[in-house]
């Protein structure tokens, strides 16, 4: 029986993610890693047991009050609690595949989580075994209510460390069928269940003026129209998907790898121009889209683009908060760019906007306004509308360092779906070797478009690789 101290009501951001998950607006995000060594089933079970004992985040799930209406109560009818048990076979599955590729990511994207289901947490593992290479890839996928991209990377790093430690113990060949049991492992749990990040920091606390403007807009429609006209960036020429938003999570994927030698040149170029690699990549993605998909859809590349860039909120707090390794401490920041003609200037503008926004924390405050909305209504209001999605989102998790000298990363992929929020998704990880992997997700409907007789998305992929390589010298081909 789980004690009352290990239960609590969800905070506003968690309620938003409950709505996304239970209403079918989101499936999962995932971090897939190929290690330099084979991971035996027994060793994985032992490592997971030890990992869960050290991180009670991995024991959480949400449970709904019987007979209650989530939309009517805006998610206040749910309870987060530590589960009673976690069995290895409930969270780990094994699958054989020919080779890991975009199609594999499509299959992962179809997997969701069972909230309101006993004895399962909000994460899972798939061990993929490649028939061609004979190697393994360990896929960890997560619900966004308790984890963000950096949490997912941290999971892989901590798991690798626990695998290394377990491999050196006498019990390394002992299979742990039950990796968590509430009564057995009570001594490893915190005194009370871990609170949501939005309740232990002021990260998402909006200024009073923003709250007042929100309420005035809610009750005085004319005020809202004037406020939006004054403060919302002009999107008259913003790229929008001509198709109305549907609740369909289907996403296609293309994988790009840029080797360490090229990344050394890109890094040098970015330092010389005081840019971030994210700024470099985002502008190149936009430029490649302009010259392919945007043209295929509308016959012109003259569009403002809205890039929704993920920002890590841990940067703003003390070392103690920075060690808040799990949970959700991220938000998206909208960066608007005019049609890209001079790529270097666009990169500089992008970088300045992003740095300015990071300095103000304003994007987190905007996210904090979700607490004054009904999450269910917010999501359902997007359906059937044209232009309700941002053009693209970019999430760069940076260079992922190895956590030990025994189990090290050979490959890493960061996958997520477009959902109802975006048209294109750019997710980035870099290995200790400095090789960068880009997982590009897009709505399947864009495959119906062609340009100059070729598939528009394939043309985008060709341009992205070319522009990325040419960009370090900003030659005429890139700036044409």
C-alpha positions, 0 to 999 in steps of 0.5 A: 500500500503506497503511503500518502506521503508518496502521492500528490496532485499534479502541477499545471505543466504536468496536467498539460502533459497528462492531457497530451498523453491521455487524449492522444496528442502525443506519444513519446520522445526517445533517446536511442543509444548504441553502446560499444559492448553487448548488454546481457539481459541479466546485467540490464535487469540489475542495472535498472534495479540499481538505477531506479533505487537511486532515482525515484522519478522512475517510479512515478505514474498518474492515476485518475479519480474514479468517475471524474471528468478530466476536461471539466476539472482541467486535470485536477482529478489526477494524482501522481504517485509512486507505483507499487511494483515494476517488473522487468518484463513490463518495461523492457522488450526485445525486438529484432530488426534488420537495421536501425533507420527512420522506419524504426523511429516511426515504429517507436513513435506509435508507442504510448504510455498507460497512465492510470494503469497499476505497476508501470512507470512513465518510461520503457526500454526496447532493446533492438538487435540488428540482424545485419550487424549483430549489434544492439541499440537500447531505446529508452522512451519517455512520457514528457510529464516527468522527463525532457530531452536532457532527462532522457540523455541523463537516463542513458548516461546513468544506465551506462554507468550502472551497467559498468558498475554491475558488470564488476559485481559477483551478482552480474549474472543474476536476473532481477525479475522485479526491479522495484518493489515499494515495501522492499525498496522503501528505504531508497525512496525520498521522505515525500514524493518529488515535487514538480519543477514548476512548483519548486522554482520561479522559472514559470512564474509570469509577471503580474502584468502578463497575468492581468493582460491575460484576464483582461483579454479573457473577459474583454475580447476587444482588448485581446484583439488590440493587445495581439495586434500590438505585441504579436510578431507579424506573420502575414507571410509566415509559412503555414501548412495549408492542411488543417490540423488533425489529431494524427501523430504519424511522423516520418524521419530522416537521419543525418550524420555529420562527422567529427572532421566537419563538425570541427570546421563548423565549430570553428566557423561558429566561434569566429562569428560568435554563433551557436551551432544551433543557430547555424543548423536552424538557418540551414534547415530553414534555407533547405526547406525554402528551396524545396518543400516551401517552394513545392507547397506554394511555388515561392520561398518568400516566407517568414519562418517560426522556429520553436527552439527548446531551452534548458531551464536548469541553466538559471539556478544553483548547482543544487537545481542544476542537479535536478537531472530529471523532471521537465525543465524546458520550454520552447522559444519562438524565433521569427526569421525573414526569408533567408537570403544572406545565411550568415546574417540570418544566423547572427539574427537568430543567435541574437534573438535566442540569446536575448530571449534566454537572458529574459527567461520570457519564454518560460513565463509565457509557458507559465501562462498555461496555468490560467488555461484549460489544457484540454480546451487548449489542445482541442482548439488546435484541431481543424485549423490551418496555421495552428502549427509552428513551422519547425522546432529545434532541440539540440541536446549538445555533446553527450559525454560518456559516464564511464570507461566500460559502456560507451556511446557509439551512436545516439538518436533523439526522436520525437513526433510533430504531433499537432504542434509542428510541421517539422522537427529537428532533434540533435545529439553529438557524441563524445567523438564530436560526430553530430546526429540530426533526426529530422521528423516531418508530417507524412503529408509533405511527401505528396509534394514534388519540385522539379520532378523530384520528391520535395522532402528528398530534395530537402535532404539533399540540400541540407547535407550540401548546405551544411557542408558549404556553410562553413565557407559561405560560398556562392552556392550556399548564398545563391 
